[in-house]
Amino acid sequence: MSDLNLLVIVASTRPGRAGLPVSRWFVDVAKGHGGFHVSVADLAEENLPLLDEPYHPKRRNYQNEHTKRWSEKVAAADAFVFINPEYNYGIGAPLKNALTTSTTSGTTSRPAWSATGQCPAASGRTWRCRGRRTR
Ligand SMILES: Cc1cc2nc3c(=O)[nH]c(=O)nc-3n(C[C@H](O)[C@H](O)[C@H](O)COP(=O)(O)O)c2cc1C
């Protein structure tokens, strides 16, 4: 087992979401691979409010426990997989909010893979996940 931490982010939150069984399947496959420590962040359970921090995340001067908890999870990851629905041709609001909340928690240059759909609003220097591996 390597020391690499893979964080699987379940980005859909709606009741009956297909993303949950897809994520469970993926987690089993990833654990079977054996090359990572696999953990899951389900945005339905993270329950992050719409951005409620007073400072830009690059300062890491978080005021709220939910932001500290979330940013620690993100910071601990070496790579990400987004189980991400496409809603109205783009990224869903929960993932956009989660990315905004932690956008500079050391995420630059870590590999990201979007397992479903596209996330054009997340494409950029820090988070890039247009259905291909990036770094
Ligand atoms: C509000 C809403 C908007 C959607 N918009 C798109 C879309 O723009 N393009 C697309 O291919 N599918 C779209 N879909 C289909 C979803 O991608 C599909 O239902 C997927 O299973 C959603 O993931 P979830 O089940 O984990 O929520 C949309 C579904 C919903 C509920």
The ligand as an SDF file (V2000), in Angstrom:
LIG
                    3D

 31 33  0  0  0  0  0  0  0  0999 V2000
  -31.4470   19.4940  -12.6810 C   0  0  0  0  0  0  0  0  0  0  0  0
  -30.8030   18.5380  -13.6610 C   0  0  0  0  0  0  0  0  0  0  0  0
  -30.1190   19.0360  -14.7480 C   0  0  0  0  0  0  0  0  0  0  0  0
  -29.4990   18.1590  -15.6510 C   0  0  0  0  0  0  0  0  0  0  0  0
  -28.7870   18.6840  -16.7060 N   0  0  0  0  0  0  0  0  0  0  0  0
  -28.1310   17.8270  -17.5320 C   0  0  0  0  0  0  0  0  0  0  0  0
  -27.3110   18.3240  -18.5870 C   0  0  0  0  0  0  0  0  0  0  0  0
  -27.1710   19.5100  -18.7900 O   0  0  0  0  0  0  0  0  0  0  0  0
  -26.6620   17.4520  -19.3780 N   0  0  0  0  0  0  0  0  0  0  0  0
  -26.7740   16.0960  -19.2030 C   0  0  0  0  0  0  0  0  0  0  0  0
  -26.1510   15.3280  -19.9560 O   0  0  0  0  0  0  0  0  0  0  0  0
  -27.5380   15.6000  -18.1970 N   0  0  0  0  0  0  0  0  0  0  0  0
  -28.2000   16.4190  -17.3700 C   0  0  0  0  0  0  0  0  0  0  0  0
  -28.9700   15.9220  -16.3490 N   0  0  0  0  0  0  0  0  0  0  0  0
  -28.9990   14.4790  -16.1580 C   0  0  0  0  0  0  0  0  0  0  0  0
  -28.0480   14.1250  -15.0470 C   0  0  0  0  0  0  0  0  0  0  0  0
  -26.7040   14.2980  -15.4390 O   0  0  0  0  0  0  0  0  0  0  0  0
  -28.2610   12.6700  -14.6540 C   0  0  0  0  0  0  0  0  0  0  0  0
  -29.5970   12.5650  -14.1910 O   0  0  0  0  0  0  0  0  0  0  0  0
  -27.3160   12.2330  -13.5720 C   0  0  0  0  0  0  0  0  0  0  0  0
  -27.7040   10.9550  -13.1400 O   0  0  0  0  0  0  0  0  0  0  0  0
  -27.3790   13.1970  -12.3930 C   0  0  0  0  0  0  0  0  0  0  0  0
  -26.5380   12.7330  -11.3680 O   0  0  0  0  0  0  0  0  0  0  0  0
  -27.1660   12.3620   -9.9410 P   0  0  0  0  0  0  0  0  0  0  0  0
  -28.1740   11.2590  -10.2390 O   0  0  0  0  0  0  0  0  0  0  0  0
  -26.0010   11.8520   -9.1430 O   0  0  0  0  0  0  0  0  0  0  0  0
  -27.8130   13.5950   -9.3900 O   0  0  0  0  0  0  0  0  0  0  0  0
  -29.6070   16.7720  -15.4750 C   0  0  0  0  0  0  0  0  0  0  0  0
  -30.3160   16.2790  -14.3630 C   0  0  0  0  0  0  0  0  0  0  0  0
  -30.9050   17.1460  -13.4700 C   0  0  0  0  0  0  0  0  0  0  0  0
  -31.6350   16.5760  -12.2740 C   0  0  0  0  0  0  0  0  0  0  0  0
  1  2  1  0
  2  3  1  0
  2 30  2  0
  3  4  2  0
  4  5  1  0
  4 28  1  0
  5  6  2  0
  6  7  1  0
  6 13  1  0
  7  8  2  0
  7  9  1  0
  9 10  1  0
 10 11  2  0
 10 12  1  0
 12 13  2  0
 13 14  1  0
 14 15  1  0
 14 28  1  0
 15 16  1  0
 16 17  1  0
 16 18  1  0
 18 19  1  0
 18 20  1  0
 20 21  1  0
 20 22  1  0
 22 23  1  0
 23 24  1  0
 24 25  2  0
 24 26  1  0
 24 27  1  0
 28 29  2  0
 29 30  1  0
 30 31  1  0
M  END
$$$$
